[in-house]
Amino acid sequence: MKSTNLLLAVAVSVFSFTSCQQAPPPPAAPDLAKIRTEIQAMENAYAEAWNARNAAAVMAYYADDAVSLANNSPILTGKEAIMNDLKKQFESDTTKMTASFEVLDIFAAGDLVVETGKSTFKVASGSVALTGKYMSLFEKRDGKYVCIRDCYNNDKKE
């Protein structure tokens, strides 16, 4: 009988101890301002490389397994396909427009970030020739964000 009472006392103590423990705190909310700054820097580097017509430098933006849903184009799967398409764009571009990209919104969860933004393309005189919008999905890999999916299209021509 004593052993049963002792066993019961131990069981109640263990149950009480474990049931009173607090759940771990939820993960800290992502620092959206910091992430936005980091993503905007990536967009600025993309624009700089695009304006220099340096397809290889643009590829720093993308993960090796990225997928791009490009404007007026089939789905591009993988960095090589994206770079080849970009090279064709550069070769056929007679206007030599310059690009800029502006982050509009950032949504983050864990290692994933979704960005929405707008693009502006200007001719040599500085006038706006084309505008558009895009959405990019980033994943943090080896401590830095890389684009794993993007989709973009042009606004209606006026």
PAROSE-307113 format. One line per field, with one value per residue: residue number from 1; y, z, x of N, C-alpha, C in turn. Coordinates in pm, 1 decimal, always signed. Each point is the difference from the previous one (the first is absolute). Last residue first. Example, Ala and Ser with C-alpha at 12.3 -4.5 7.8 and 13.67 -1.06 7.14 Angstrom:
nr = c(2/1)
n_v = c(-225.0/-572.0)
n_w = c(+708.0/-7.0)
n_u = c(+1285.0/+29.0)
ca_v = c(+119.0/+119.0)
ca_w = c(+6.0/+0.0)
ca_u = c(+82.0/-89.0)
c_v = c(+109.0/+120.0)
c_w = c(+73.0/+0.0)
c_u = c(-77.0/+90.0)
//
This chain:
nr = c(158/157/156/155/154/153/152/151/150/149/148/147/146/145/144/143/142/141/140/139/138/137/136/135/134/133/132/131/130/129/128/127/126/125/124/123/122/121/120/119/118/117/116/115/114/113/112/111/110/109/108/107/106/105/104/103/102/101/100/99/98/97/96/95/94/93/92/91/90/89/88/87/86/85/84/83/82/81/80/79/78/77/76/75/74/73/72/71/70/69/68/67/66/65/64/63/62/61/60/59/58/57/56/55/54/53/52/51/50/49/48/47/46/45/44/43/42/41/40/39/38/37/36/35/34/33/32/31/30/29/28/27/26/25/24/23/22/21/20/19/18/17/16/15/14/13/12/11/10/9/8/7/6/5/4/3/2/1)
n_v = c(+5356.8/-505.7/-351.0/-277.4/-418.4/-433.9/-476.2/-373.4/-409.2/-334.4/-131.7/+350.2/+140.7/+171.8/-128.7/-297.0/-472.6/-28.1/+175.7/+172.1/+261.6/+206.6/+406.8/+330.4/+481.6/+414.5/+479.2/+401.9/+354.8/+373.9/+493.0/+381.6/+178.1/-16.5/-428.5/-354.9/-328.0/-317.4/-259.1/-326.9/-222.3/-378.2/-397.7/-475.9/-405.4/-407.8/-414.3/-291.5/+53.9/+269.5/+528.7/+434.0/+528.7/+423.4/+332.3/+84.2/+97.7/+73.3/+149.6/+64.9/+165.7/-30.4/-62.8/-140.7/-401.5/-562.1/-489.2/-252.4/-72.7/-341.2/-438.5/-152.0/-156.1/-445.2/-326.0/-54.4/-266.0/-463.6/-190.4/-71.7/-273.0/-70.8/+309.9/+72.6/+264.5/+470.1/+476.0/+175.2/-319.8/-326.8/-346.6/-304.3/-257.1/-228.6/+151.5/+473.4/+553.0/+456.3/+60.2/+49.0/+392.8/+65.8/-187.6/+231.3/+505.0/+471.3/+427.7/+108.5/-349.7/-39.8/+286.8/-108.5/-324.3/+136.4/+202.9/-282.3/-184.7/+267.6/+12.4/-332.8/+64.7/+293.0/-168.4/-259.3/+221.8/+152.0/-315.9/-372.5/-425.2/-255.3/-377.5/-465.0/-232.3/-232.9/-435.2/-240.2/-133.5/-304.6/-283.2/-468.0/-313.2/-91.1/-265.2/-464.8/-247.9/-99.1/-349.5/-437.8/-155.5/-156.6/-435.6/-354.0/-94.5/-250.7/-460.2/-246.2/-113.2/-379.1)
n_w = c(-7272.5/+240.0/+417.5/+336.8/+103.2/+261.3/+305.7/+416.7/+272.5/+388.3/+266.3/+215.8/+430.1/+487.5/+426.2/+314.3/-136.1/-185.3/+1.7/-344.4/-312.0/-416.6/-291.6/-386.8/-300.3/-420.6/-340.5/-437.3/-391.6/-220.6/+221.8/+5.7/-57.6/-387.2/-196.7/+102.6/+358.1/+365.7/+486.9/+380.9/+502.9/+405.0/+442.5/+282.2/+400.9/+285.7/+377.0/+358.0/+408.6/-108.7/-210.2/-387.7/-238.2/-408.0/-328.6/-300.9/-463.8/-453.3/-531.5/-506.7/-547.5/-568.0/-504.8/-466.4/-282.3/+102.2/-41.5/+246.4/+459.5/+109.1/+0.9/+385.0/+355.8/-4.2/+154.0/+468.5/+226.7/-18.1/+292.0/+458.7/+113.0/-222.0/-234.4/-313.1/-405.3/-212.5/+35.6/+460.1/+401.3/+410.6/+241.7/+386.4/+254.7/+212.1/+126.6/+232.8/-26.7/-40.9/-235.8/-483.1/-270.4/-190.5/-422.8/-389.5/-170.5/-182.5/+233.9/+249.1/+284.9/+417.0/+338.5/+205.1/+342.5/+423.5/+267.6/+229.0/+406.0/+378.9/+209.2/+316.8/+443.3/+269.3/+187.2/+391.1/+410.8/+176.5/+205.4/+382.1/+257.5/+433.4/+373.9/+223.9/+407.5/+480.1/+312.0/+377.2/+516.4/+453.9/+304.0/-44.3/+134.6/+464.5/+200.8/-71.7/+257.6/+438.9/+69.8/-2.6/+389.4/+347.7/-37.1/+123.9/+454.7/+191.4/-62.9/+277.2/+432.2/+51.8)
n_u = c(-17.4/+103.8/+11.7/+293.1/+328.8/+231.9/+205.5/+187.0/+330.0/+295.5/+359.3/+408.0/+304.6/+281.8/+323.6/+239.1/-15.3/-446.0/-550.2/-390.2/-421.5/-340.4/-288.0/-287.3/-159.4/-117.7/+49.0/+105.1/+255.4/+201.7/+193.5/+396.5/+450.1/+317.6/+112.7/-377.7/-275.3/-326.9/-182.4/-310.2/-188.1/-186.4/-35.8/+150.5/+96.4/+282.3/+196.5/+184.7/-320.0/-373.5/-182.3/-96.2/-17.5/-55.3/+111.7/+483.5/+272.5/+366.7/+210.0/+301.7/+121.1/+80.5/+89.6/-162.7/-22.4/-4.3/+59.3/+331.4/-104.1/-306.4/+155.5/+219.9/-263.5/-147.6/+297.9/+41.4/-313.4/+56.3/+318.2/-112.4/-455.4/-456.9/-427.1/-477.4/-212.1/-150.8/-170.2/+103.7/+171.7/+119.5/+380.7/+309.9/+464.3/+407.6/+439.2/-49.2/+21.0/+184.9/+412.9/+29.1/+93.2/+422.8/+98.5/-147.2/+69.0/-81.6/-75.1/-385.3/-144.4/+211.7/-147.4/-409.9/+1.6/+126.4/-325.2/-297.5/+144.1/-38.3/-416.0/-97.5/+145.3/-251.2/-394.4/+29.7/+15.3/-404.8/-290.1/+78.1/-248.0/-185.2/+68.7/-144.0/-247.6/+41.3/-47.4/-278.5/-57.6/-88.3/-238.9/-104.5/+336.6/+42.3/-332.7/+14.6/+300.8/-129.6/-307.7/+169.0/+212.6/-271.3/-174.8/+274.8/+25.8/-347.2/+16.9/+288.6/-147.6/-263.7)
ca_v = c(+106.9/+112.6/+29.0/+66.2/+142.6/+40.7/+142.8/+18.4/+136.7/+14.5/-135.0/-10.3/-18.7/-25.6/+112.7/+131.2/+32.1/-116.5/+23.4/-93.1/-22.5/-83.2/-91.9/-67.1/-133.1/-46.7/-134.7/-34.9/-119.4/-69.1/-135.4/-16.1/-0.9/+137.3/+83.1/+14.7/+132.5/-3.6/+117.4/+23.5/+59.7/+122.8/+55.8/+142.7/+36.5/+138.7/+43.1/+31.8/-91.6/-108.5/-96.8/-92.9/-116.7/-75.0/+58.4/-89.0/+53.1/-85.0/+13.9/-52.1/-31.5/+55.6/+16.1/+124.5/+111.7/+132.3/+56.8/+2.5/+101.6/+132.2/+26.5/+32.4/+135.9/+89.8/-3.9/+77.9/+141.5/+41.4/+3.7/+119.9/-8.3/-82.6/-21.8/-14.7/-124.6/-101.3/-43.1/+65.9/+125.4/+10.5/+134.2/-7.3/+101.5/-67.2/-89.4/-131.4/-124.2/+16.0/-3.4/-134.0/-8.0/+71.4/-81.4/-108.8/-105.6/-114.3/-25.1/+121.2/+4.7/-102.4/+41.6/+110.3/-57.0/-71.1/+102.3/+56.2/-101.4/-1.7/+117.2/-33.2/-102.9/+64.2/+89.7/-85.1/-51.1/+114.7/+29.8/+143.5/+41.1/+47.0/+144.8/+61.5/-6.1/+121.6/+91.9/-28.6/+87.9/+65.0/+138.8/+75.6/+15.1/+72.7/+140.0/+60.5/+13.0/+102.1/+129.4/+27.1/+33.7/+131.8/+98.4/+6.0/+67.8/+140.7/+54.9/+19.7/+114.6/+117.7)
ca_w = c(-18.5/-72.8/-129.4/+8.2/-26.2/-126.0/-29.0/-102.5/-28.3/-95.1/-47.0/-61.8/-144.0/-79.6/-83.5/+62.8/+39.8/-14.6/+59.3/+107.7/+40.7/+119.7/+14.8/+129.1/+15.9/+138.6/+22.0/+142.1/+35.5/-119.3/+27.9/+6.7/+137.1/+36.0/+26.4/-116.2/-59.4/-105.0/-86.7/-83.8/-130.3/-35.1/-117.2/-29.5/-124.8/-12.0/-126.1/-96.0/+2.8/+93.1/+39.0/+90.3/+42.5/+118.4/+50.7/+88.3/+131.4/+64.9/+145.3/+87.1/+132.8/+116.2/+112.2/+70.7/-72.3/+51.0/-85.9/-139.8/-14.3/+17.8/-121.9/-105.6/+24.8/-39.3/-146.1/-54.9/+27.5/-89.0/-137.3/-20.5/+26.0/+114.9/-3.8/+131.4/+72.3/-17.6/-140.8/-84.2/-66.6/-82.5/-33.0/-109.3/-13.3/-36.9/-113.6/+44.1/-9.2/+58.7/+145.3/+53.1/+38.0/+127.0/+104.8/+37.8/+52.6/-91.6/-59.7/-74.2/-118.9/-92.5/-42.8/-95.5/-121.8/-65.5/-53.2/-118.6/-105.9/-44.4/-87.9/-130.3/-64.6/-39.0/-112.8/-118.2/-35.5/-48.7/-138.2/-10.4/-85.5/-128.7/-13.5/-62.0/-146.8/-59.3/-43.8/-138.3/-101.7/-79.9/+39.9/-44.9/-145.6/-45.7/+42.3/-77.9/-137.5/-1.0/+14.1/-124.3/-102.4/+35.2/-30.6/-145.9/-42.4/+36.5/-87.1/-131.2/+4.9/+0.0)
ca_u = c(-99.4/+58.5/-59.9/-128.3/-4.3/-60.6/-7.5/-101.8/-42.9/-110.1/-29.8/-132.1/+9.5/-118.7/-41.8/+6.5/+137.8/+87.4/+131.7/+27.4/+138.8/+5.4/+112.6/-5.9/+58.1/-6.7/-51.5/-8.9/-75.5/-47.0/-45.7/-145.7/-49.8/-38.5/+118.4/+87.0/+13.7/+102.0/-5.5/+117.1/-27.8/+68.5/-67.3/+10.8/-66.6/-43.5/-60.4/+106.1/+114.1/-31.1/+102.5/-68.3/+77.5/-41.9/-124.1/-74.5/-35.7/-98.8/+5.2/-105.3/+51.9/-69.8/+94.5/-31.5/+61.0/-38.7/-104.2/+43.9/+104.6/-61.9/-77.2/+97.3/+46.0/-108.2/-8.0/+110.9/-27.3/-108.9/+51.8/+80.4/+143.3/+34.9/+145.2/+63.0/-30.2/+103.4/-5.9/-99.0/+32.6/-119.8/-45.0/-96.0/-104.3/-124.1/+24.4/+47.9/-76.6/-133.8/+24.4/-26.5/-141.2/-13.7/+62.5/-90.0/+86.6/-21.6/+131.7/+35.1/-85.4/+49.4/+133.7/-15.1/-58.7/+110.4/+90.3/-65.0/+7.7/+140.3/+16.9/-59.1/+82.2/+126.4/-31.0/-14.6/+133.5/+76.8/-35.9/+26.8/+111.2/-50.6/-7.9/+117.2/-7.3/-55.7/+105.3/+37.8/-55.2/+103.4/+17.2/-116.0/-2.7/+117.3/-12.8/-107.6/+50.2/+105.3/-66.5/-72.9/+99.7/+54.6/-103.3/-7.2/+122.8/-13.9/-102.9/+61.1/+88.7/-81.9)
c_v = c(+56.7/+103.6/+120.3/+27.4/+53.8/+151.6/+23.8/+150.1/+0.6/+148.5/-0.4/-142.0/-15.9/-18.6/-39.9/+117.7/+144.6/+43.8/-131.0/+30.8/-105.5/-31.6/-72.8/-99.3/-52.8/-141.8/-31.2/-140.5/-15.5/-113.5/-60.4/-147.7/-15.9/+10.6/+142.3/+98.5/-5.8/+135.0/-8.5/+122.3/+26.7/+53.5/+133.4/+32.4/+151.5/+16.0/+144.9/+49.6/+46.0/-98.5/-101.6/-108.8/-80.6/-116.5/-65.6/+73.9/-101.5/+51.7/-80.2/+42.2/-37.8/-37.4/+69.5/+32.0/+132.6/+109.3/+141.4/+67.7/+13.2/+109.9/+137.1/+32.4/+43.6/+145.9/+92.0/+1.5/+86.6/+148.6/+47.6/+13.0/+126.2/-13.0/-73.7/-31.0/-0.8/-129.5/-107.4/-51.5/+50.3/+136.6/-7.2/+141.7/-29.3/+97.0/-64.2/-86.3/-120.2/-134.5/+8.2/-14.0/-133.1/-1.1/+67.0/-84.6/-112.7/-116.6/-112.7/-11.7/+119.7/+1.3/-98.9/+44.9/+108.8/-63.1/-63.4/+107.4/+52.9/-103.6/+8.3/+118.7/-33.5/-98.5/+68.2/+85.5/-85.4/-44.8/+118.4/+41.1/+151.7/+44.0/+35.7/+150.2/+65.4/-14.0/+122.7/+96.4/-45.3/+83.2/+70.9/+147.5/+82.2/+24.0/+83.1/+148.4/+68.6/+23.1/+112.6/+136.1/+37.1/+45.1/+141.3/+104.5/+18.0/+80.4/+147.8/+58.7/+26.2/+124.9)
c_w = c(-139.3/-23.3/-64.6/-142.9/+22.1/-8.2/-132.4/-25.5/-115.1/-24.8/-99.2/-51.5/-52.9/-146.3/-81.0/-86.8/+46.9/+31.2/-6.1/+52.3/+109.3/+27.5/+132.7/+2.8/+140.3/+4.7/+147.3/+10.6/+151.1/+34.4/-127.5/+17.1/+9.9/+143.3/+42.0/+35.6/-121.8/-69.6/-97.9/-87.5/-71.2/-135.0/-28.6/-116.1/-12.9/-135.9/+7.3/-133.7/-95.1/-4.7/+98.1/+33.0/+96.0/+24.7/+130.0/+48.8/+76.9/+142.1/+57.5/+144.2/+88.9/+127.9/+119.6/+110.7/+73.2/-74.6/+41.1/-91.1/-145.8/-23.2/+7.9/-131.5/-106.3/+16.1/-52.0/-152.7/-62.3/+18.2/-97.7/-144.1/-40.6/+10.4/+127.7/-18.6/+136.4/+67.6/-33.8/-143.3/-86.4/-67.5/-94.8/-22.9/-119.9/-15.2/-50.8/-124.4/+64.1/+17.5/+76.8/+148.5/+69.9/+47.9/+136.7/+112.9/+54.2/+35.7/-103.4/-67.8/-86.9/-129.5/-101.6/-53.7/-107.8/-130.5/-74.3/-64.6/-129.7/-111.3/-50.7/-95.9/-140.0/-75.6/-51.1/-123.3/-126.7/-44.1/-57.1/-145.0/-3.8/-85.7/-138.6/-16.0/-60.3/-152.2/-65.6/-40.0/-137.7/-108.6/-81.5/+36.0/-47.6/-150.3/-52.6/+32.5/-86.4/-140.6/-4.8/+5.6/-130.2/-104.7/+28.2/-43.2/-151.4/-45.6/+28.6/-98.6/-136.8/+0.0)
c_u = c(+9.6/-109.2/+70.1/-50.3/-140.6/-6.7/-70.5/-7.3/-98.7/-20.8/-116.9/-19.1/-142.2/+37.7/-122.4/-40.3/+12.4/+142.1/+77.7/+139.6/+5.4/+145.8/-10.7/+114.9/-25.8/+52.3/-7.4/-58.0/-0.8/-95.3/-58.8/-36.0/-150.0/-50.0/-34.6/+110.6/+91.7/+0.1/+115.9/-25.5/+131.4/-42.0/+67.1/-92.1/+10.2/-66.7/-45.8/-53.5/+108.9/+115.8/-54.6/+100.8/-86.9/+92.9/-44.2/-124.5/-83.5/-22.8/-115.1/+22.7/-117.9/+74.1/-64.6/+98.9/-20.0/+74.8/-41.8/-102.0/+43.7/+103.1/-66.0/-71.0/+101.1/+42.0/-110.1/-5.0/+109.7/-31.5/-107.4/+48.6/+73.5/+151.0/+38.7/+148.4/+69.6/-44.3/+103.0/+10.7/-115.2/+7.0/-118.9/-51.5/-89.7/-117.9/-127.8/+21.0/+68.5/-70.5/-131.3/+31.4/-27.3/-145.9/-14.0/+58.2/-88.5/+91.1/-6.9/+135.9/+37.8/-80.8/+57.8/+135.5/-8.1/-47.7/+116.9/+88.1/-62.7/+19.5/+143.1/+14.8/-52.8/+88.8/+126.6/-26.9/-6.2/+139.6/+77.1/-22.5/+12.4/+118.1/-51.6/-21.7/+123.5/-6.6/-62.2/+111.1/+47.9/-66.5/+107.3/+12.7/-117.6/-6.9/+114.9/-13.1/-104.4/+52.1/+102.2/-68.4/-70.4/+102.3/+51.3/-102.6/-0.7/+122.0/-18.9/-100.8/+61.6/+86.9)
//
